[in-house]
Every structure is written in structure tokens, then in C-alpha cells.
Amino acid sequence: MPRTKPKKTGIGKISPERMKEALISIKDRGLSTKAAAKRHNIPRTTLRRYKQKFAAKRHNIPRTTLRRYKQKFENIEDITMVTTGLSPNYTINKIFSSAEEEELCNYLQICAKLHYGLSPKDVRRFAYSLAVANQKRIPQSWHEHKMAGKYWMTNFLKRNPLSIRKAEATSLGRTMGFNKPVVQKFFANLKKVFDIHEFRSDKIYEVIKYITLMKLHLPRFKRQEKLLQ
């Protein structure tokens, strides 16, 4: 026959009806947790745990979070007068302020417009040097690698209108030769030829010359979103 071990404590002997009556007496009748536990013969810690459980469930808040905020404001008589401290303060862990990040974002956009876009690692190194110069509190890993972390880089891109793009490779001769004076000279010569020979539109053909170009390998860099190459 299976053995049955007799209980030595009263754990699990509280009926749901008795627990419900105790919670109702706290909520509707204004009894304290200690008085309701004594009236309904329920351990005070057990009643407090169920009270916090259903309060958190009713407002869709994690029980541990609700308990932490309750301990934080337990000495305040009127909770309705509280205007700050009721939400997590994640900004305390930010390395750069919003204004500093905006300034860094503008600097990266200017570099991209000047055809000197910085690669992701260049941005991380620059962020590290900027944090050290401004005596910011940074993680130890930043000091070890002499650059900002990958998670900081990912979140920085999410917070600012930046994206990673790789420009199309172009020959060095084409890059140096394509400027305003050269283009103006080309169209001036083209106008002279048209004026002399009076070509019709059916006599103008598009000719593409294929040659072997020595193209430069371009790294990816940061530029402004929705900006054409």
C-alpha cells in the first residue's frame, strides 16, 4: 500500500473562499492586511502575497515590479500627488545625452556628404574617443577594445536617421575627371558640333564604350537615410 505522510504544517489548508473573503475585506471594507489576516485566520505573509498577486494581475504589472514601487513610496501618504519616479529611469545608463547624439549624427551626415563616410568601426572608435574626451562613464570593454560596443552601435542607428550603405565602385580617373569645368567644356563642344553639322534626332546614337577599369574597393559607411547615392 502507498504510504501517506501526515502534514505537520497548515500549508495548503486555506480554502479559496476564505482567501477571497479576506481580500474583499481589505479592498471594500478598508481593513489592513494584519487585521484581515487575524480575522480570517490566514498567515499575514500569505495574505500579503495574494494581495500583491491580484493587484499586479488587475493592472497587468509584474508582481516584483509592483512590490518594488510599493516599497519605494510606502512613506508617502497621498500617492496621487506623486509626479516623478513612477517609470523606470533608463536614461541614467546612457553614455551620451540626446543633444550629444544628435551632434554626432549631424557630423556623420556631413562626412558622408563630403564623400568621407566613416565605416562602422570608425564610428565606434570615434565614439570611444569622444566619450573619453568628455569624461563619460563607459563600460570596461570600451577601454579594452578602444572602441564602442556593437550593441551601442546598433541602438545608436535605431535612435538616429542613419543607415549603413556601400557606394558603387568607380574608377579613379572617372572620379577625378568628372567635375564642373570638364562637364561645362563637354557641353560647350557638343553645342558647337550641333551648330556646325545640324544633326537631326534620328542621326544621334548612344554609344557605350567598354573598357577595363581599375576600381577602388570602398568600405561601407554611415550616411543619412533616404539619400540617393
Helices and strands as residue ranges (DSSP letters): H 16-27, H 33-39, H 44-59, H 63-72, G 79-81, G 90-93, H 98-113, H 120-133, H 140-145, H 150-159, E 162-165, H 172-177, H 180-197, G 201-203, E 221-224
